[in-house]
């Protein structure tokens, strides 16, 4: 079963995402900030992390930098209602798999998760090629709305 970690300081958003993903058959854990996300990533070893950018304390960009070192196997999907185009590009340049703006399009989120999950092997290793990553950065999807 695919393990997902949802990181968002807004309790309502975190709970809605956890419920949606659980209802779709994923094993889901939640964290309220970057510090907790780093701790949980080491324990849970999620294949996918949904990470909010605007959080108190350690923001999503700083958390992403640390996750790339401490949980390199995890695909990180950034989510934000406040980010600008530069932040989205920075997140993608730092290794985020995708960037989705709030309010979330749940159909797009589900398709994004399925697309990433098929590239994972059962051991949690990421087999996404650099070319696929570069193609993703050039696409114009809901993240650029």
Backbone as a chain_set.jsonl record, in Angstrom:
{"seq": "XXXXXXXXXXXXXXXXXXXXXXXXXXXXXXXXXXXXXXXXXXXXXXXXXXXXXXXXXXXXXXXXXXXXXXXXXXXXXXXXXXXXXXXXXXXXXXXXXXXXXXXXXXXXXXXXXXXXXXXXXXXXXXXXXXXXXXXXXXXXXXXXX", "coords": {"N": [[0.85, -1.179, 0.0], [0.548, 2.198, -0.806], [2.259, 4.672, 0.946], [1.514, 7.807, 2.254], [2.413, 11.069, 3.257], [0.952, 13.84, 4.652], [1.52, 17.214, 4.89], [0.639, 20.025, 6.456], [-0.095, 23.08, 7.98], [-2.636, 23.977, 8.406], [-5.286, 22.697, 9.954], [-7.851, 21.867, 9.02], [-7.513, 21.56, 6.232], [-5.487, 19.625, 6.181], [-6.86, 17.477, 7.393], [-8.963, 17.043, 5.559], [-7.52, 16.258, 3.281], [-6.279, 13.926, 4.28], [-8.539, 12.326, 4.782], [-9.666, 12.151, 2.156], [-7.569, 10.846, 0.742], [-7.269, 8.484, 2.241], [-9.782, 7.348, 1.821], [-9.411, 6.668, -0.799], [-7.784, 4.509, -0.718], [-5.136, 4.78, 0.17], [-2.437, 4.641, 2.543], [-2.248, 6.903, 5.044], [-0.63, 9.536, 6.761], [-0.425, 12.39, 8.921], [1.186, 15.582, 9.322], [1.918, 18.559, 11.124], [3.793, 20.531, 10.662], [7.045, 21.498, 9.275], [9.166, 20.464, 10.861], [7.964, 18.307, 12.242], [7.278, 16.809, 10.0], [9.796, 16.03, 8.98], [10.664, 14.36, 11.051], [8.671, 12.351, 10.975], [8.98, 11.4, 8.358], [11.328, 9.956, 8.493], [10.536, 7.813, 10.034], [8.111, 6.743, 8.972], [8.661, 6.521, 6.261], [7.481, 7.521, 3.72], [6.182, 7.116, 0.373], [5.17, 9.216, -1.028], [4.903, 12.691, -0.436], [2.801, 15.244, 0.514], [3.202, 18.586, 0.609], [2.812, 21.61, 2.181], [3.579, 24.995, 1.336], [3.492, 27.493, 2.736], [4.073, 27.702, 5.913], [4.282, 28.109, 9.46], [7.374, 28.685, 11.23], [9.613, 26.377, 10.056], [9.445, 26.716, 6.688], [7.787, 25.405, 3.703], [9.617, 25.257, 1.528], [12.155, 25.176, 2.752], [11.772, 22.835, 4.231], [11.448, 21.026, 2.122], [14.062, 21.095, 1.012], [15.493, 19.82, 3.063], [14.143, 17.372, 3.186], [14.874, 16.255, 0.737], [17.422, 15.429, 1.266], [17.133, 13.764, 3.514], [15.013, 12.035, 2.999], [15.181, 10.905, 0.305], [13.872, 9.132, -1.381], [11.228, 9.79, -1.463], [8.524, 11.187, -3.265], [7.813, 14.504, -3.595], [5.07, 16.549, -3.463], [4.239, 19.757, -3.837], [2.022, 22.017, -2.216], [0.017, 24.919, -2.23], [-1.66, 27.927, -1.337], [-0.786, 30.416, -1.514], [1.514, 30.807, -2.931], [3.805, 32.109, -5.384], [4.717, 32.239, -8.89], [7.53, 32.098, -9.018], [8.18, 30.774, -6.626], [7.04, 28.298, -7.147], [8.621, 27.412, -9.292], [11.1, 27.345, -7.988], [10.625, 25.313, -6.098], [10.24, 23.111, -7.818], [12.752, 23.062, -9.036], [14.254, 22.315, -6.858], [13.627, 19.701, -6.614], [10.976, 18.908, -6.236], [8.169, 16.921, -7.119], [5.792, 17.837, -8.222], [3.651, 20.746, -8.329], [0.933, 22.083, -6.813], [-1.77, 24.279, -6.706], [-3.847, 25.692, -4.129], [-7.339, 26.428, -4.107], [-7.479, 22.89, -3.94], [-7.594, 20.74, -6.746], [-9.094, 17.876, -6.725], [-9.374, 15.743, -8.512], [-7.233, 16.172, -10.256], [-5.149, 15.905, -8.406], [-5.408, 13.178, -7.718], [-4.833, 11.967, -10.224], [-2.184, 12.841, -10.53], [-0.949, 11.565, -8.353], [-1.355, 8.858, -9.075], [0.127, 8.778, -11.46], [2.714, 9.156, -10.482], [3.004, 7.006, -8.702], [3.086, 4.722, -10.316], [5.688, 4.78, -11.177], [7.205, 3.983, -9.091], [9.061, 1.468, -7.384], [8.401, -1.584, -5.522], [10.117, -1.423, -3.33], [10.279, 1.208, -2.76], [11.978, 2.796, -4.193], [12.694, 5.397, -6.472], [12.108, 5.51, -9.861], [11.998, 7.441, -11.78], [12.929, 9.064, -14.692], [15.455, 11.52, -15.552], [14.767, 12.886, -17.844], [11.961, 12.639, -17.877], [11.39, 14.103, -15.615], [12.291, 16.628, -16.426], [10.501, 17.074, -18.548], [8.119, 17.298, -17.118], [8.518, 19.694, -15.772], [8.309, 21.461, -17.831], [5.687, 21.346, -18.558], [2.356, 22.669, -18.795], [0.097, 22.844, -16.555], [-2.566, 22.488, -14.14], [-1.09, 23.546, -12.016], [-0.108, 25.962, -12.808], [-2.053, 27.837, -12.83]], "CA": [[0.0, 0.0, 0.0], [1.327, 3.426, -0.889], [2.269, 5.486, 2.156], [1.53, 9.242, 1.946], [2.498, 11.982, 4.388], [0.355, 15.141, 4.36], [2.104, 18.221, 5.78], [-0.038, 21.308, 6.319], [-0.39, 23.632, 9.311], [-4.076, 24.205, 8.505], [-5.874, 21.425, 10.374], [-8.984, 21.486, 8.154], [-6.983, 21.084, 4.944], [-4.796, 18.367, 6.451], [-7.852, 16.433, 7.643], [-9.679, 16.747, 4.303], [-6.606, 15.481, 2.44], [-6.123, 12.598, 4.873], [-9.775, 11.578, 4.535], [-9.762, 11.879, 0.718], [-6.567, 9.854, 0.349], [-7.626, 7.23, 2.912], [-10.942, 6.812, 1.101], [-8.935, 6.168, -2.086], [-6.968, 3.325, -0.508], [-3.757, 5.053, 0.564], [-2.111, 4.72, 3.966], [-1.95, 8.329, 5.161], [-0.277, 10.131, 8.043], [-0.405, 13.839, 8.844], [2.134, 16.346, 10.128], [1.469, 19.949, 11.135], [4.843, 21.475, 10.272], [8.226, 20.902, 8.671], [9.91, 19.694, 11.853], [7.266, 17.025, 12.431], [7.375, 16.075, 8.734], [11.119, 15.407, 8.912], [10.671, 13.244, 12.012], [7.799, 11.283, 10.487], [9.525, 10.843, 7.117], [12.312, 8.959, 8.877], [9.857, 6.665, 10.644], [7.076, 6.206, 8.092], [9.251, 6.339, 4.929], [6.417, 7.635, 2.716], [6.543, 7.2, -1.035], [4.713, 10.522, -1.498], [4.673, 13.696, 0.606], [2.109, 16.468, 0.112], [3.865, 19.547, 1.475], [2.394, 23.002, 2.053], [4.714, 25.928, 1.327], [3.373, 28.538, 3.751], [3.877, 27.162, 7.256], [5.11, 28.816, 10.452], [8.624, 27.995, 11.541], [10.282, 25.918, 8.842], [8.48, 26.736, 5.589], [7.811, 24.246, 2.818], [10.829, 25.219, 0.708], [13.242, 24.679, 3.618], [11.46, 21.444, 4.527], [11.755, 20.277, 0.903], [15.521, 20.95, 0.935], [15.918, 18.812, 4.045], [13.58, 16.082, 2.796], [15.65, 15.73, -0.39], [18.593, 14.772, 1.856], [16.767, 12.769, 4.523], [14.038, 11.076, 2.457], [15.285, 11.115, -1.154], [12.985, 8.22, -2.094], [9.857, 10.317, -1.458], [8.102, 12.186, -4.246], [7.198, 15.599, -2.854], [4.131, 17.377, -4.214], [4.043, 20.997, -3.093], [0.685, 22.594, -2.297], [-0.01, 26.251, -1.637], [-2.662, 28.897, -1.75], [-0.168, 31.74, -1.451], [2.79, 30.835, -3.635], [3.866, 32.724, -6.704], [5.357, 31.453, -9.939], [8.938, 31.89, -8.655], [8.234, 29.731, -5.601], [6.746, 27.031, -7.811], [9.82, 27.023, -10.027], [12.125, 27.006, -7.01], [10.288, 23.999, -5.561], [10.519, 22.112, -8.846], [14.21, 23.003, -9.183], [14.784, 21.63, -5.675], [13.287, 18.289, -6.688], [9.557, 18.581, -6.048], [7.586, 16.203, -8.249], [4.748, 18.664, -8.814], [3.238, 21.898, -7.536], [-0.511, 22.242, -6.998], [-2.287, 25.416, -5.945], [-5.137, 25.604, -3.452], [-8.016, 25.21, -3.654], [-7.005, 21.711, -4.646], [-8.407, 20.002, -7.7], [-8.872, 16.508, -6.254], [-9.174, 14.84, -9.665], [-5.848, 16.373, -10.699], [-4.302, 15.309, -7.378], [-5.468, 11.723, -7.875], [-4.08, 11.616, -11.437], [-0.77, 13.085, -10.247], [-0.496, 10.474, -7.491], [-1.298, 7.619, -9.857], [1.248, 8.886, -12.397], [3.96, 8.972, -9.729], [3.043, 5.69, -8.073], [3.486, 3.692, -11.282], [7.138, 4.831, -11.366], [7.86, 3.508, -7.872], [9.107, 0.02, -7.227], [7.894, -1.962, -4.2], [11.068, -1.063, -2.283], [10.2, 2.639, -2.535], [12.946, 3.537, -4.996], [12.103, 6.202, -7.535], [12.728, 5.221, -11.146], [11.66, 8.485, -12.725], [14.118, 9.524, -15.403], [15.692, 12.952, -15.588], [13.998, 13.424, -18.963], [10.559, 12.764, -17.45], [11.361, 15.219, -14.68], [12.408, 17.853, -17.222], [9.239, 17.249, -19.27], [7.12, 17.737, -16.156], [8.771, 21.099, -15.471], [7.901, 22.271, -18.976], [4.258, 21.243, -18.808], [1.505, 23.75, -18.277], [-1.099, 22.202, -16.022], [-3.266, 23.255, -13.105], [-0.197, 24.227, -11.09], [0.26, 27.286, -13.311], [-3.251, 28.684, -12.866]], "C": [[0.897, 1.244, 0.0], [1.139, 4.273, 0.367], [2.418, 6.959, 1.761], [1.582, 10.026, 3.25], [1.95, 13.335, 3.942], [0.876, 16.14, 5.391], [1.442, 19.568, 5.5], [-0.389, 21.811, 7.71], [-1.871, 23.922, 9.496], [-4.766, 22.863, 8.754], [-6.976, 20.967, 9.422], [-8.492, 20.926, 6.823], [-6.291, 19.74, 5.131], [-5.799, 17.231, 6.628], [-8.623, 16.05, 6.383], [-8.8, 15.902, 3.387], [-6.429, 14.062, 2.976], [-7.364, 11.749, 4.599], [-9.91, 11.194, 3.058], [-8.812, 10.751, 0.31], [-6.838, 8.5, 0.99], [-8.783, 6.557, 2.206], [-10.554, 6.226, -0.256], [-7.892, 5.061, -1.932], [-5.519, 3.554, -0.139], [-3.619, 4.984, 2.083], [-1.59, 6.131, 4.195], [-1.65, 8.719, 6.604], [-0.279, 11.645, 7.85], [0.658, 14.44, 9.735], [1.737, 17.812, 10.025], [2.534, 20.955, 10.741], [6.052, 20.725, 9.729], [9.02, 20.031, 9.624], [9.284, 18.315, 12.056], [7.345, 16.171, 11.166], [8.713, 15.356, 8.616], [11.219, 14.212, 9.863], [9.866, 12.065, 11.468], [8.341, 10.627, 9.224], [10.564, 9.767, 7.422], [11.694, 7.689, 9.438], [8.945, 5.963, 9.644], [7.626, 5.817, 6.715], [8.183, 6.393, 3.823], [6.977, 7.641, 1.298], [6.215, 8.576, -1.597], [4.49, 11.428, -0.286], [3.959, 14.883, -0.026], [2.549, 17.534, 1.099], [3.411, 20.972, 1.179], [3.627, 23.897, 2.073], [4.653, 26.884, 2.507], [3.031, 27.93, 5.106], [4.734, 27.976, 8.218], [6.361, 28.0, 10.78], [9.343, 27.648, 10.248], [9.268, 25.865, 7.703], [8.664, 25.522, 4.677], [9.062, 24.135, 1.972], [12.005, 24.683, 1.534], [13.021, 23.214, 3.973], [11.79, 20.566, 3.329], [13.258, 20.05, 0.772], [16.014, 19.845, 1.861], [15.382, 17.427, 3.699], [14.368, 15.454, 1.654], [16.884, 14.997, 0.108], [18.196, 13.594, 2.736], [15.767, 11.714, 4.039], [14.038, 11.184, 0.931], [14.36, 10.222, -1.97], [11.575, 8.792, -2.259], [9.64, 11.325, -2.584], [7.353, 13.268, -3.482], [6.333, 16.421, -3.809], [3.838, 18.597, -3.352], [2.612, 21.48, -3.286], [0.724, 23.975, -1.643], [-1.147, 27.087, -2.19], [-2.072, 30.283, -1.863], [1.082, 31.871, -2.31], [2.683, 31.544, -4.972], [4.625, 31.803, -7.657], [6.813, 31.143, -9.587], [9.087, 30.802, -7.601], [7.974, 28.364, -6.219], [7.976, 26.532, -8.563], [10.943, 26.618, -9.081], [11.874, 25.608, -6.437], [10.598, 22.898, -6.57], [12.019, 21.954, -9.058], [14.862, 22.259, -8.023], [14.378, 20.152, -5.628], [11.856, 17.923, -6.398], [9.036, 17.893, -7.306], [6.548, 17.045, -8.976], [4.433, 19.791, -7.848], [1.772, 22.131, -7.84], [-0.99, 23.387, -6.122], [-3.62, 25.076, -5.289], [-6.055, 26.65, -4.064], [-7.635, 24.034, -4.551], [-8.055, 21.143, -5.587], [-8.157, 18.53, -7.389], [-8.718, 15.506, -7.392], [-7.749, 14.952, -10.18], [-4.881, 15.741, -9.693], [-4.266, 13.796, -7.53], [-4.686, 11.268, -9.109], [-2.585, 11.783, -11.219], [-0.206, 11.964, -9.379], [-0.365, 9.171, -8.273], [-0.123, 7.637, -10.822], [2.572, 8.65, -11.68], [4.08, 7.556, -9.202], [3.477, 4.609, -9.063], [4.986, 3.711, -11.547], [7.911, 4.347, -10.151], [7.94, 1.992, -7.884], [8.675, -0.323, -5.802], [8.83, -1.597, -3.049], [11.081, 0.426, -2.005], [11.21, 3.452, -3.313], [12.245, 4.216, -6.145], [12.843, 5.912, -8.834], [12.352, 6.242, -12.203], [12.944, 8.971, -13.383], [14.251, 11.032, -15.341], [14.876, 13.583, -16.71], [12.53, 13.606, -18.583], [10.412, 13.931, -16.494], [11.423, 16.547, -15.431], [11.126, 18.129, -18.002], [8.164, 17.798, -18.349], [7.283, 19.224, -15.871], [8.327, 22.007, -16.609], [6.402, 22.257, -19.206], [3.515, 22.439, -18.235], [0.201, 23.11, -17.841], [-1.715, 23.077, -14.955], [-2.347, 23.988, -12.155], [0.132, 25.634, -11.544], [-0.941, 28.231, -13.399], [-3.058, 29.945, -12.084]], "O": [[1.886, 1.309, 0.731], [0.017, 4.551, 0.79], [3.336, 7.317, 1.024], [0.895, 9.699, 4.218], [2.429, 13.911, 2.965], [0.706, 15.955, 6.596], [1.654, 20.173, 4.448], [-0.919, 21.06, 8.529], [-2.325, 24.096, 10.627], [-4.819, 22.006, 7.871], [-7.024, 19.793, 9.058], [-9.012, 19.918, 6.346], [-6.484, 18.822, 4.334], [-5.612, 16.146, 6.078], [-8.907, 14.873, 6.159], [-9.275, 14.94, 2.784], [-6.43, 13.103, 2.204], [-7.247, 10.582, 4.224], [-10.232, 10.049, 2.742], [-9.21, 9.816, -0.385], [-6.654, 7.467, 0.345], [-8.778, 5.341, 2.01], [-11.272, 5.389, -0.802], [-7.2, 4.713, -2.889], [-4.735, 2.605, -0.134], [-4.575, 5.239, 2.814], [-0.585, 6.518, 3.598], [-2.327, 8.288, 7.538], [-0.148, 12.125, 6.723], [0.995, 13.88, 10.779], [1.276, 18.264, 8.977], [2.217, 22.122, 10.508], [6.09, 19.495, 9.72], [9.5, 18.966, 9.235], [9.973, 17.295, 12.045], [7.466, 14.949, 11.249], [8.761, 14.199, 8.199], [11.793, 13.18, 9.515], [10.324, 10.923, 11.499], [8.178, 9.422, 9.037], [10.67, 8.78, 6.694], [12.274, 6.61, 9.325], [8.999, 4.743, 9.489], [7.117, 4.894, 6.079], [8.004, 5.427, 3.082], [8.09, 8.106, 1.053], [6.878, 9.056, -2.517], [3.965, 11.001, 0.742], [4.453, 15.464, -0.992], [2.3, 17.408, 2.298], [3.6, 21.479, 0.073], [4.609, 23.591, 2.75], [5.649, 27.071, 3.205], [1.866, 27.676, 5.413], [5.792, 28.477, 7.838], [6.385, 26.78, 10.62], [9.646, 28.527, 9.441], [8.335, 25.063, 7.741], [9.581, 24.721, 4.863], [9.531, 23.026, 1.718], [12.76, 23.832, 1.063], [13.972, 22.434, 4.013], [12.348, 19.481, 3.492], [13.69, 18.942, 0.457], [16.856, 19.033, 1.478], [16.071, 16.425, 3.89], [14.515, 14.233, 1.61], [17.35, 14.055, -0.533], [18.843, 12.547, 2.708], [15.689, 10.624, 4.607], [13.016, 11.517, 0.331], [14.087, 10.519, -3.133], [10.813, 8.326, -3.106], [10.471, 12.203, -2.818], [6.369, 12.982, -2.8], [6.811, 16.921, -4.828], [3.26, 18.482, -2.27], [2.052, 21.369, -4.377], [1.387, 24.169, -0.625], [-1.534, 26.964, -3.352], [-2.758, 31.225, -2.259], [1.65, 32.96, -2.401], [1.627, 31.576, -5.603], [5.106, 30.737, -7.273], [7.28, 30.032, -9.836], [10.013, 29.994, -7.669], [8.618, 27.382, -5.851], [8.326, 25.355, -8.474], [11.66, 25.653, -9.345], [12.805, 24.813, -6.306], [11.16, 21.864, -6.207], [12.506, 20.838, -9.24], [15.913, 21.641, -8.194], [14.75, 19.437, -4.698], [11.533, 16.737, -6.319], [9.42, 18.246, -8.421], [6.435, 16.979, -10.2], [4.884, 19.795, -6.703], [1.401, 22.351, -8.993], [-0.656, 23.458, -4.939], [-4.411, 24.29, -5.811], [-5.565, 27.688, -4.509], [-7.492, 24.18, -5.764], [-9.241, 21.078, -5.263], [-7.111, 17.993, -7.754], [-7.999, 14.517, -7.247], [-7.123, 13.943, -10.506], [-3.901, 15.112, -10.09], [-3.193, 13.197, -7.475], [-3.951, 10.283, -9.042], [-1.798, 10.954, -11.676], [0.89, 11.468, -9.639], [0.634, 8.464, -8.141], [0.555, 6.624, -10.988], [3.461, 8.001, -12.231], [5.16, 6.968, -9.253], [4.171, 3.67, -8.676], [5.516, 2.744, -12.095], [9.141, 4.303, -10.175], [7.017, 1.312, -8.332], [8.594, 0.569, -4.958], [8.383, -1.473, -1.908], [11.803, 0.882, -1.119], [11.302, 4.666, -3.128], [11.308, 3.668, -6.725], [14.064, 6.051, -8.901], [12.384, 5.941, -13.396], [13.929, 9.255, -12.701], [13.272, 11.74, -15.104], [14.35, 14.685, -16.553], [11.923, 14.618, -18.93], [9.426, 14.667, -16.55], [10.691, 17.482, -15.108], [10.702, 19.279, -18.11], [7.385, 18.665, -18.745], [6.29, 19.941, -15.743], [8.007, 23.175, -16.392], [5.89, 23.073, -19.973], [3.986, 23.117, -17.321], [-0.689, 22.866, -18.656], [-1.423, 24.27, -14.873], [-2.768, 24.965, -11.535], [0.611, 26.435, -10.742], [-0.84, 29.309, -13.984], [-3.967, 30.771, -12.01]]}, "num_chains": 1, "name": "protein.A"}
